[in-house]
Amino acid sequence: MPLLLNKDVDNPRVESRLLNKLNRLTKDYSWIADNKEELVKSHLNLYIAVKNQKIAFEDKDFDGLLTKIRRSRHKVDEYAIDFVRRHPVCLLL
């Protein structure tokens, strides 16, 4: 999933914080990819929100998932979000 970062070159602490967030999200997306087989068995056709290599939220609807995250008072950008499907999407251009 693409991630847009606003890099503030004048503030190394901001840059470090953003890189840490990117590293955490990378680990979570890698966890999703590494556990695809199990996720298909347990969460097929559901949106999942993963944080720290654990599923924190799930919903059949993307908007429903975002609502659950927001109601928990967490930021959406703290989670790796994916839709669990059996087969990858094939785009024909």
Buried (B, 14 or more C-beta within 10 A) or exposed (E): EEEEEEEEEEEEEBBEEBEEBEEBBEBBBEBBEEBBEEBBEEBEEBBBBBBEBEBBBBBEEEEEBBEBBEEEEBEEEBBBBBEBEEEEEEEEE
